């Protein structure tokens, strides 16, 4: 059975989390956040957070990053 890219990514992320633990996952998430801030928002982390909140409220993808920001509903 052929898996989608999203399924393969999820499986790889789960395997990495299992192998390295939550501290490692938090560290790479933090590093990714700051890399995005530097690369796409000129080092302005508040601007990036506001952009994420705006897109989350609208449920729109981020064209600069090519990813979907989904609104969490409980």
C-alpha positions as CSV (number, residue, x, y, z in Angstrom):
1,X,0.0,0.0,0.0
2,X,1.3,3.4,-1.0
3,X,1.4,6.0,1.8
4,X,0.9,9.8,1.3
5,X,3.6,12.2,2.1
6,X,1.6,13.3,5.2
7,X,1.4,9.7,6.5
8,X,5.1,9.1,5.9
9,X,5.9,12.4,7.7
10,X,3.7,11.5,10.6
11,X,5.3,8.1,10.9
12,X,8.8,9.5,10.8
13,X,8.0,12.2,13.4
14,X,6.4,9.5,15.7
15,X,9.5,7.3,15.3
16,X,11.8,10.2,16.1
17,X,9.8,11.2,19.1
18,X,9.9,7.7,20.4
19,X,13.6,7.3,19.8
20,X,14.8,10.7,21.2
21,X,12.1,11.8,23.6
22,X,10.2,15.0,24.3
23,X,13.2,17.1,25.3
24,X,14.7,16.6,21.8
25,X,11.4,17.3,20.1
26,X,11.0,20.5,22.1
27,X,14.5,21.6,21.1
28,X,14.0,21.0,17.4
29,X,10.6,22.7,17.5
30,X,12.2,25.8,19.2
31,X,15.0,25.8,16.7
32,X,12.5,25.6,13.8
33,X,10.5,28.5,15.3
34,X,13.5,30.8,15.5
35,X,14.8,29.7,12.0
36,X,11.4,30.7,10.6
37,X,11.4,34.0,12.5
38,X,14.9,34.8,11.1
39,X,14.2,33.6,7.5
40,X,10.7,35.0,6.9
41,X,10.1,37.7,9.5
42,X,13.4,39.6,9.8
43,X,13.9,38.4,13.4
44,X,10.6,39.9,14.6
45,X,9.1,37.0,16.6
46,X,6.1,39.1,17.7
47,X,5.3,39.7,14.0
48,X,5.5,36.0,13.3
49,X,3.2,35.1,16.2
50,X,0.7,37.7,15.1
51,X,0.8,36.3,11.5
52,X,0.2,32.8,12.9
53,X,-2.8,34.0,15.0
54,X,-4.3,35.9,12.0
55,X,-4.0,32.8,9.8
56,X,-5.3,30.5,12.5
57,X,-8.4,32.7,12.9
58,X,-9.0,32.6,9.2
59,X,-8.0,28.9,8.7
60,X,-5.8,29.8,5.8
61,X,-2.5,28.3,4.7
62,X,0.8,30.2,5.1
63,X,1.9,31.0,1.5
64,X,5.4,31.8,2.5
65,X,5.9,28.6,4.4
66,X,3.7,26.3,2.4
67,X,2.0,24.8,5.4
68,X,-1.6,24.8,6.7
69,X,-2.3,26.4,10.1
70,X,-5.5,24.8,11.4
71,X,-7.8,26.3,14.0
72,X,-8.2,24.0,16.9
73,X,-11.8,23.6,18.0
74,X,-12.8,21.7,21.1
